[in-house]
Amino acid sequence: MTNSEFADPRDGKVYKTVKIGNHEWFAENFSLACEDSRCYDDKPANEAKYGRLYCQRTAMEFQPSGWHLPSDEEWDEMLRAADGSGEKKTPYESKTLLPALKACGFGIVFGGMANLNGKFQLKDSYGAWLSSTASKVKINEEEPAVDCARNRFVNLGYDYVLMGGYEKECMFSVRYIRNYDFHGIQDNDDLFSVRCIKDNKEAL
């Protein structure tokens, strides 16, 4: 586990970050004030502790340069690393995950949500973080399946971290993961040593 910081140049806010497994994550809820984001109860005083709430579209539109909204697969990879598990099941869920995330410095807060009608719910008892993954979900048996955004959520009093899905217009907390290439190397300004190899003229 490695702790660091990221300063968003758009508003100057500084976020704690943490490296869990091979990748660096926000350790605090995102809080850029942008169109279609809201503070819980529309009270700015709630932003400092809980961050702001976003729908999936807004979270992806306003992701900081060099960072992105994590997919379901990236959430699974991080949760396995935090839990020290070699299990490959998807979604990865474990009854020991919440204490493991706290020990890693992930910064758990129960920021609630805003439902499809814009009603705020469950602050201090429920926290959920969006993923970039979408799926079709049947909300009830009488209605056809609807496009939903997946998330990972926690409930006060339980040590599970579970996967959920809500209509894409519902609003949740957001954590970002730093960009990386297909080798798993993060997109940042770290400096490394270099070794060169001499050209083989016979092969030219």
N, C-alpha and C positions, 0 to 999 in steps of 0.2 A: 504494500500500500504506500503510495506517494502522494503527498498533498501539495497543491500549488494554487495559483489564482489565474483568472482570466478577466481582463477589463474590456467591456463592450464599448467600442469607440463611439457608438451612436448616442449613448447617454452617459458614458463614464462610469457606469455601475461596475463594481468589482465582485466577481463570484468566486467562491471557494470551489476548487476542483479536486478530484481524487482519482488516482489510477487504481483500478480494480481489474485484476487479470492483466491483459495486454493493452487496455484502452483507458483513456482519460474521460471522466464524466463530470458534469456539473454536480457539486455536492449541495447545491441550494436550488430552490425553485426559481425559474426564470421570471423576470418582472419588468420587461420592456413595456412601457406604456405605448400601445399602438392601437390602430383601429381594430375593433372586434376583440379586444381583450378587456377584462374586468377585474377589479378587486372584489374580494368576497363582500357581499352586502353593499357593493359600490362605495365602500368606506376606505379612503386612502390609508388610514391607520393600520388596516389589515395587511397591506402590501409588504411591510418590512419583515414580518414573520412568515407569511404564507406565500409570498410572491403573487403573481396574477394568474388568472384562469384564461385558457385559450381553447378554441376548437382546433381540430387537426389541421385544417387548411391554413389558419392563421399561424399556428406554430411552425409550419413548414415554410410559409412565406417569409417570416421574420426571423428565421434561424440565423445566428451570428455567422459571419464569414469564418470559414475553417471548422465549422461545427455543423451537425445535422441532427434531426430528430431520429432517435434509434428505432430500428425495425424490431419485430418480434424476435428474430434470430439474435440480434445484438443484445436485447434484454436477457434472453436465455443464456447467452454466453457469459454475460456479466454476473447473473445470479448464480450460475454454477461455480464461477471463480470465487465469489463471495462466500459461498457455502462450502467450498472445498470439495465439491462433488465431481465425480467422473461420469455421472449418469447422463445419458443422451436424450432422455424423454423430453418431449415438447408438447405443451409449454412446460418449462421447468418450474415445479412448485414443491415447496418443502415446508414443514412445520417449524424449521429452525431458521428460516430465511431472514425474518425481521431482526432478530438479535445479531445475525451475521452481518447484515447491512449496516446496522448501527456501529458494530465493531470496526467496520471498514471506513467509517467516516462519511457515509452516504448522506447523512443529515435528514432523518425522517421527520416530516411534519404532516399533520392531518389537515390538509387545506380545503377539504370539501370539494364541491362541484357546482355547476349551474346546469340545470336540466334543459330539455328541449324547449320548454316554455320560458326559460331565463330565470327560473326560480333557484335560489341558492339553497344548498342542502349539505348537512353532515360535517360542517367544520368542527374540528377537534375530535372527531370520531372516525373519519374516513379520509384517506388520502389516495390519489390516483395520478399516474403519470402516463401521458400519451405515448403511443408508438406511431410510426409512419405506416404501419400495416393496416389494410382495410379488409373487411370480409362481409359476407352476407349473413345476417343473423335474424332469426324469427323472434321478435319481441314478445308475441303471444300467438296462440294457435289460430286465432280468427283473422289475423293480418298476414299479408305476404312478407317474405324476408326483405329487410331493408339494408342499405349500405351503412356499415358501422365502422367506427375507428376502434381499434383494439387498444387496451391499456394494461398496466399493471397496477394493482391496488392493494391497500392494507386497511385493516380495521383495528381500532383501538381494542386492546384486550386479547388479541390473537397474534400469534407469531408467524402466520402464513403470509406469503406474498402470492397473489393469485392473478390470473389473466381474466379480463372482462372485455365486453364490447358494448358500445353505446352509439346511438345515432351521431353522425359526424358533426352535427351542430351543437352537441353538448360540449361543455367546457370543463377542462381539467388542468391540473398543474403540468409543468413541462420541465424535463431535464434533457440536456443535449450531450452528445458524445462527439469527441474530436474526430475530424476526418482522418482517414488512413487509406493507403493504397492496398492493392490486392495481396501484397506481401504482409499486411498487418502493420506497416510502418506508418506512424502518425504524421499528419500534415502540419509540421511546425517548423520553427527556426533553429532546432537543435543543431549543433556542429559536431562532426565526426571526423576521425582520422581517415586518410586516403592512402591506398596502395595502387600503383600503376603497373601495368604489364607491358613488356616490350613487344612491338609489332613483329610478327613473323613474316618477313619479306617474301619468303618462298610461297606463302599461302596467298599473297596479294596478286 
